[in-house]
Amino acid sequence: MLVRPFRRAGHRTALVAAGLPLHLAVVPLWLWLLGTLAALVPAVAPLPLLLTLVVTPLLTVGQRRRYRALAGKDLPRPAAPGPGRTWKSAVRRLVTRALWRQVCYHAVAGPLFAVMDLAVLAVWAAGLVAASIYVWIWALPPHWRFTDLGYTTQAAYLTAGGLVLLFLAPRLTGALVRLENRAAEVLLGPSRTEKLARRVADLAESRAGVLDAADAERRRIERDLHDGAQQRLVSLAVNLGLARATLGDLPADARKVIDEAHREAKEAIAELNNLVRGLHPAVLEDRGLDAALSGLAAHLPIPVHVAVNLPQRPSPTVEAVAYFVVSEALTNVVKHAQATRADVTVERIGETLLVVVADDGAGGADLAAPGGTGLAGLAKRVASVDGTFSCHSPAGGPTVLTVELPCAP
């Protein structure tokens, strides 16, 4: 318990000692500024201020290296104001809050920390000298040691005081290092807003990676089913068909079993085709949304007009979301809307993919209804790529479903 504070005292004390000259670096400039103001020479006053702005980035680099070398800690950097060496870029750097937070650290907090650093180092020095007073005494010549017989009592007091200071020194050092760390993180690092923005960007990038991985996994499953299980079922159905056609002398019961097996094999192939199409249709990956949606509309029992205007294809993830939204929406139209026709429009407006599905059905679709038409699931799928989803469906129709998907490169 008594030894624990001393374990990291060396590194912390070195961190405090290394920070002292950096904390004192701006003090001469402020003394110069105060001197010019006291001497009533206002024309010279801007010079120390400009020099403070010039040396602030250099002092910040020194502080970062100090923490990295002595504490093993990398201070996060604030957002850069942008490249460029024009006067506009220089003005942008001068008005950034990050620069003025650094000036506040070096010009205001730095001198205060310098006083604290000196106090902590003085406690260490006084404690070490006082605790080792007997060593200093016995290092003196013998005739000096015995000139005053009361030195032993005084030395005992000094030793006790030194031990108390050594007991307090590592705790004071640790408290000062924690205070400096907190001030450095707040004033030399990014602001809370920048941290939140970085966190949001990291989460968005992570989510995009998860969506891309899920989409790639769906395509892999589709290929495996198409090239594996589906081909085996087709081969089985062909063999059963050949057996039924060529083996004419089979008993009626055996022929009936073959007929049922052949029919079930064809039904399994049809179900697997629907499953594969629902996972990720191959035509979507090969030929894009126009061909995929046209093929989807051709299999529906009502006429569907499809209009796709895409100068260039969006990302595979956005393309898949658009396809499945249209697919689910048209399925809802057939099952629930009692519509006689539907229209699908897909176009790219700037960096947004606009998808509109309209029908002339009975309307009344409710996004908040439990179960129902699955509109909530569509809204969640759209939100997974930061898209927007809206559904206008008054009683009596028509129903218009609008989706906007970001497709910035």
N, C-alpha and C positions, 0 to 999 in steps of 0.2 A: 504493500500500500504506500509506504514511504518512498520506495525506489521508483515506482511507476512514473511520476512526473519527470524524473531525470532521464528517462530512456530517450525521449525525443528533444531534450533540452538543447543538445548540441546543434542540431539542424535548425531549430527555431531561433536560437541565439544567433547563428550565422545568418539566417534570413533577416533578422532585425538589424544586425550590424551592416549587412550589404545594402539595406534599404536606407540607412542614414544619409549617405551622400546624395542619393537620388532625391530624398525628401528635402534636402537643404539646397538643391540646385537652383530653385526659383527664388530663394530668399534674397540673394544679391540684387536680382532684378527689382523685387519689391522695395528694397532699401533705396535703390536708385530712383524708383518712381516717387517714393516718399521724399527723398532729398530734392528732387526737381520741383515738387509741389511746395515744399517748405521754402525753397529759394525763389519761388515765384517765377519759374521758367517753364510755362506751360507748353512752349513749342517743343521741348525735349521730352515731355511726358509720354507721347505715343511710342517712343522708341522702346522702352522696357516692355510695354504691352505687346508690341509687334514681336520682340524677341521672345516673349513668353509663348506666343502662338507658334513661333518657329521651333522652339526647343520642345514643345509639348509632345509632338509625335516621337521625337527621339527619346524622351524620358519614358514614354509609354512602352517603347520597344525595350528599354532597359528594365522596366518593371516586369514585363512579360518574361524576359530571359532570367531575371532573378527568381521568379516563382518556378520557372521550368527547371532551373539548375539546382535550386536549394530545397524546393518543396515538391518537385515532381508533378507540378500542376500547370496545365495549359489554360490561361485565361481566354474565354471565348471572345472572338473579335466582333465588334459591331458591324453593321452593314456598311459596305463601301459606298461612298456618294456617287461613284461612277467614274469611268476613265476619262482622260482628256487633259490637255495642258493649256486650254484657252482661259481667258479671264472669267468666262462664265463658270467653268468647272472649278476655278479657284474660289469664286464667290460661293458656289455650292458647298465646297468644303468648309468655308469659314462659317456658314450659317447652320451647319449640321449640329444637331443636339449632341451627337457623340463627341465631337471636338470640344464643345464647351463643358461636357461632363468631365473630359480628361483635364481641361484647364482647371476646373474646380478641384479635381483630385490633387494635381501637382501644386497649385497655387494656394489653396485653402487647407485641404486636408493634409497635404505633405508637410508643411511646417509644424502642424499639430502633432503629426506622427513622429516628426524628428525630435520634438521635446519628449514624447513618450519613449522613443528609442533610447535617448540619452539617459532618461531616468532608469529604464530597465537595465541598461549596460552598467550604469553606476551602481545599481543594487548588486549585480553580479560581481563587480570589481570590489566593492566594499565588503561583501560577504566573503569572498575568497581571501582578501587580505586579512580581515578580522579573524576568520576561522583558523588561519595559519599563523597567528601572531607568535606562537611559541617557536615556530620555525625561524621567523625573523629574529626573535630575541636570541635564540641559541646560535644564530649565525654571527652575532656580534662578538667582539673580543671579550674575554672573561672579566677584565677589570671594568668594562662598561656595564656588564650584566649585573654586577654586585654593588654598584654605586648606590642604587636605590633598592632597598629590600622590599618595598611595596609593589614592585613591578609584577609579581606573581598574581596578586589579587586583581590588579587592573587587567592583566592579560586574560585571566579567567573570565572577567566580564566581557572583554572584547571577543573572546572565543565564543561565548554563549550568544552574544549579539550577532556574530558572523554566521553561526549555525542557523539562527532565526532568519537572517537574510537569505541564506542559501535554501532554506525551506520555502521562502516566499518567491524567490527569483524564478524558478521554472513555472510556477503558477501565473505570475505576472507576465512572463514571456508568452505563455500559451494564450492568455486572455488578449494580449496585444496582437499576436499573430492572427487570432480569430477575427479581431476587429479589423485589422488591415485586409484580411482576405475578403471580408464582407464588403468593405469600402471599394476594394479593387474590382470585385465582381459587379458592383452596382455602377461605378463611375467609369471604369476602363472597359467593361464588357458591354454587350448589347443591352438595350433597355427591355423592359417587360413586354412592350409591344412587339419589339423585334424577336424576342424569344418565342412569343406566341405565334408570330408569323412563320418563324422557322419550324416550329412544332407542327403547325397546320400543313406547311409544305412537305415536311417529312411524312406526315400521316397520309397526305394525298398521294405522294409517290409510292408509299408502301401499299396503299389500297389499289393503286393502278397496277402495281406488280402482282398483287393477289388476283385481280380480275384477269390480267393477261395470262397468268398461270392457270386459272380455272378455265378460261376459254381454250387454251392450248390443250388442257386435259380433256375437255369435251371433244375437241377435234381428234385427239388420239383415240378416244373410246369409239368415236364414229368410224374411224378407219379400221380399228380392230374388229368391230362388229361387221362392217361391210366386207372386209377381206377375209374374215374368219368364220364366225357363226352363220352369217347370211349365206356364204357360198356353200357351206356344208348342208344347210337346209335346202338350198336350191338343188344340190346334187341328190339329196335324199328324195325330194319331190320328183325329180326326173327318173330316178331308179324305180320309184313306186309306180310312176306312170308307165314306164316300160314294162314292168312286171305285170301290170293290169292289162296291157295291150298284147303282150306276147304269150302269157300263160293262160291260154284259153280253156284248158282242161282242169282248172282248179275247182274244188267244191264251192258251193254257194257261200258257205260260211267263211271260207278263206278269202274269196273275192270281196265279200262284204268288209272284212277286216282291212284288206288292202285299200279299198275305196275310202274307208274312213281315215286310214292313216295318210292317204294321199291328200284328202281334203284338209285334214288338220295341218299337214306340212305346208300347204299353200296359205292357210290362214296364219300360221306362225310366220311365214315369210312376209305376209302383208303387215302383221303387227310389228315385226322387226323393222320393216321399211319405215313405218310411222315413227317408231322409236328413234331410228337413225336420223330421220328428217327433223324430229324434235330436238335431238341433241345438237346437231350442227349439219345442216344440209351441205352436201359436197358442192352443189352448184353455187352456193353463196361464196365459198372460198375460191372457186374457179372462175366464176363469171360476174360476181358482184350482186348488189341488191336488186337491180332491174330484173335480171333473169330469175333470181330466187323468188321475188315477190310475184312475178308473172306466173311461174310454175305453181306457186301456192294458190293464187287466185283461180287457176285453171281447174283445181280439184274441188272447188267449192260448189254447192248446189245453186247459188244465186250469182247473177252477173256482177263482176267486180271490175271496175275501171282502175288501172294502175298507171300512174304518171310519175316517172323518176327522172329527175334532172340533176345529175351529179357530174360536174366537170372533172373531178378526181375522186377516187375512192377514199372514204374515211378510214380510220384505223380499224383493224379487225374486231377489237372489242366493241367500239361504237357501232360498227356494222352489224355485229351479232345482236346487240341490244335492240337496234332498230328493227331487225328482222323478227325477233321474237315478240316485240311489242305489237307489230302488225299482225303476226300470226295469231297471238292470243286475242287481239281485238276482233279479228275476223271470225275466230271461233265463237266468241261471245255474240257477235252479230247473228251468226247462223243459229245458235242455240237459244238465245234469249230475246233478240230484238224484233222478231217477226218482220224482218225487212225484206224488200223485193230486190234491192240493189245496194251496192256500197262503192265508195270511191276512196282510193288510196293515193296520196300525193306525198312525194319525198323530194325535197330540194335542199340545196345548200345555199345559205344566205350568209356571206362572210365566213365567219368561223363557227357557224351554227348549222346543224343538220335539223331541218324542220320536217316532221312527220305528222301528217294529218289523215285520220281515218274517219270517214263520215258515212252514215247510213240513213235510210228513210223509214226506220222502224218505229216502234211504239214509244221509245225513249224511256225515261224514268230510271236510268242507270245511276246508282248512288255509290260514290267512292267510299263512304263511311259505313255502308251496309255490311254486316257480318256475313261471311260466306259469299253469297251473291255471285257476281260475275267476275270476281278476281281482279277488280281494278286496283285494289290496294297492293296486290303483288306486282302489278305492272308499274305502279308508282314507285315501289321500292327498287325494282330493277332499273328504272330510269334514274333514280337518285343515286344509285351505285356509281354512276359515271358523272355525277354533278349535273344531271339534266333536270328539266322541269316538265311536269305532267299536269294537264288540265283536261277536264271532261265536262262538256256542256250538253246536258241531256234532259230537257224539260219533258214533262208528261205529254205524250202525244207525238214526240219526236220533233225534229230529227236529233240524232246524237252525233256530236262532233268531238273527237278525241284528238288533242293536240300535244305533241311531244317535241321538246327542243333539246338536242344533244350537242354538247360542245365537241368540236372536232378540230381544235387548233393543233397545228403540227408540233 
